[in-house]
């Protein structure tokens, strides 16, 4: 069977349309453009497709369970044996009821983009949160507001948005430099300003889920802000 030249052109154009449509469906988004920094240096990126947790950059906490499942970093509660041991010792706060993991080697000034999902039945009794520096800047997510708490009791800054809902994937971007945090969730941003915003040598970002819920992280990129 001979294919006519006109048909070849038609096939070529059809293939091009299919290629472009596939690229759009795959979500080939433009690279994230920081607002707080003119230049950045890539420190770490991971799409978790190789199936191994890079322990140079991640530290699992409270013996919670973390695995890479279908190319996604996925966390859940600790074993029942670990929980019973902690409860018997009077340390329920660190019994691993919720998934907890730390991202390490975070620069003092940084940009971090990622996809994050917290699953659970309700925000109560513990809201999911992201710590920028261990207990330095705590971003707590509830149903009707997002709250930044600085150094536990220095300042509490609640805002009506952007919100982080449970049981859904969200595109999250966080920029931090001294005095400023820019939080973006699904394209909606809020700029927090306070003189005490400073990583204070706490080179980590903490992810903490809801009791007996799960946390999933994907497509993470971390830059140093220059």
C-alpha positions in Angstrom: 0.0 0.0 0.0 1.4 3.4 -1.0 0.7 6.5 1.1 0.2 9.6 -0.9 2.3 12.7 -0.1 -0.8 14.7 0.9 -1.6 11.9 3.4 2.0 12.1 4.8 1.5 15.8 5.4 -1.8 15.1 7.2 -0.2 12.4 9.3 2.7 14.7 10.2 0.4 17.5 11.2 -1.8 15.1 13.2 1.3 13.8 15.0 2.4 17.3 15.9 -1.0 18.2 17.3 -1.0 15.0 19.4 2.5 15.8 20.7 1.5 19.3 21.7 -1.7 18.1 23.3 0.1 15.5 25.2 2.7 18.0 26.5 -0.1 20.3 27.7 -1.9 17.5 29.4 1.3 16.5 31.1 1.4 19.9 32.7 4.6 21.3 31.2 4.4 24.4 33.4 6.8 27.3 33.2 9.7 27.2 35.7 8.9 28.9 39.0 10.0 32.5 39.0 11.0 33.6 42.5 9.9 37.0 43.7 12.3 37.6 46.6 15.5 36.7 44.8 17.0 37.7 41.5 19.3 34.7 41.4 19.1 31.2 42.9 21.3 28.1 43.1 19.8 24.7 42.9 20.6 22.6 46.0 18.4 19.5 45.6 15.6 18.1 43.5 13.7 14.9 43.6 10.8 13.4 41.7 11.2 10.1 43.7 11.0 8.0 40.6 14.1 5.9 41.5 12.4 4.4 44.5 15.0 5.4 47.1 14.7 8.0 49.9 17.8 10.2 49.8 18.8 10.1 53.5 21.4 12.8 52.9 18.5 15.2 52.5 15.7 13.5 54.4 15.4 12.4 58.1 12.5 10.3 59.2 11.2 11.2 62.6 9.1 9.6 65.4 9.6 6.3 63.7 6.8 7.2 61.4 6.6 5.0 58.3 7.9 6.5 55.0 8.2 4.8 51.6 8.2 5.8 48.0 5.0 4.5 46.5 4.4 4.9 42.7 7.0 7.7 42.5 5.6 9.6 45.5 7.3 10.1 49.0 4.5 8.7 51.3 4.4 8.9 55.1 2.0 7.3 57.6 2.0 6.6 61.4 4.6 4.6 63.3 4.1 0.9 64.2 1.7 0.1 67.0 4.6 -1.4 69.0 6.5 1.9 68.9 3.3 3.8 69.9 2.7 1.5 72.8 6.3 2.0 74.0 6.1 5.8 73.9 2.7 5.8 75.6 4.1 3.6 78.4 6.9 6.1 78.8 4.5 9.0 79.0 5.7 10.5 75.7 2.5 10.6 73.6 3.7 13.7 71.8 6.4 11.7 70.1 4.6 8.4 69.7 4.4 8.7 65.9 0.7 8.9 65.5 1.3 11.2 62.6 3.8 11.1 59.7 6.8 13.4 60.4 9.8 13.9 58.1 12.5 16.6 57.9 14.1 18.0 54.7 17.7 18.8 55.6 20.5 21.0 54.2 18.0 23.9 53.7 19.9 27.2 53.1 19.3 30.3 55.4 17.6 32.0 52.4 15.8 29.6 50.1 13.1 28.9 47.6 11.3 25.5 47.8 8.6 24.2 45.4 6.8 20.9 45.7 3.5 19.1 45.4 2.1 18.2 48.9 -1.0 16.3 50.1 -2.1 15.7 53.6 -4.8 13.1 54.1 -7.0 12.6 57.2 -10.5 12.6 58.4 -10.5 16.1 60.0 -8.1 18.9 60.9 -8.9 18.2 64.6 -7.2 17.4 67.0 -3.9 18.4 65.3 -3.7 20.6 62.2 -1.1 19.6 59.5 1.8 21.9 59.4 5.1 22.8 57.8 8.0 24.1 60.0 10.5 26.4 58.3 13.4 25.7 60.7 12.5 23.5 63.7 9.8 25.4 65.6 11.1 28.7 64.2 8.4 29.5 61.6 5.4 27.2 61.8 2.8 27.3 59.0 -0.4 25.6 60.3 -3.3 24.8 58.0 -6.9 24.7 59.1 -10.2 24.7 57.3 -10.7 28.5 57.3 -7.3 30.0 57.8 -3.5 29.6 57.5 -1.4 30.7 60.5 2.3 31.6 60.7 3.6 31.2 64.3 7.1 32.6 64.9 9.3 31.0 67.5 6.3 29.5 69.3 5.3 32.7 71.1 7.0 35.7 69.4 4.2 36.3 66.9 1.0 34.7 65.6 -0.1 35.8 62.1 -3.3 34.3 60.9 -4.6 34.9 57.4 -7.7 33.9 55.4 -5.6 32.6 52.5 -4.0 30.9 50.8 -5.7 27.8 52.3 -4.5 24.2 52.2 -7.4 21.7 52.1 -7.1 18.1 53.2 -7.3 15.1 50.9 -6.2 17.0 47.8 -2.9 17.7 46.1 -1.6 21.2 46.2 1.2 23.0 44.4 3.2 24.8 47.1 6.0 27.3 46.9 7.8 28.9 49.8 10.4 31.7 49.7 12.2 32.9 52.8 14.7 35.6 53.3 15.4 37.6 56.5 12.2 39.4 57.4 10.0 37.9 54.7 8.2 34.7 53.9 6.3 34.3 50.7 3.8 31.4 50.7 2.1 30.3 47.5 -0.5 27.6 47.3 -2.0 26.7 44.0 -1.0 30.1 42.6 -2.4 32.2 45.4 0.2 34.0 47.5 0.5 35.8 50.9 3.6 37.7 52.0 4.4 37.5 55.7 6.7 40.2 57.0 8.2 40.3 60.5 11.7 41.3 61.9 12.0 37.9 63.6 11.7 35.9 60.4 15.1 34.3 60.2 16.1 30.6 59.9 18.5 31.0 62.8 20.8 28.2 61.6 17.9 25.7 61.6 18.7 24.1 58.2 15.5 22.1 57.8 11.9 22.1 56.7 9.6 19.8 58.8 6.5 18.1 57.4 4.0 17.0 60.0 0.6 15.4 59.1 -2.6 14.7 61.1 -2.8 11.9 63.6 -3.4 8.6 61.8 -3.3 10.3 58.5 -0.8 10.4 55.6 1.5 12.9 54.0 2.6 12.7 50.4 5.3 14.8 48.7 6.4 14.9 45.1 8.4 16.9 42.6 10.4 18.8 45.2 13.0 21.4 44.3 15.1 23.4 46.7 17.2 26.5 45.8 19.5 28.8 47.8 18.4 32.4 47.4 21.3 34.6 46.3 
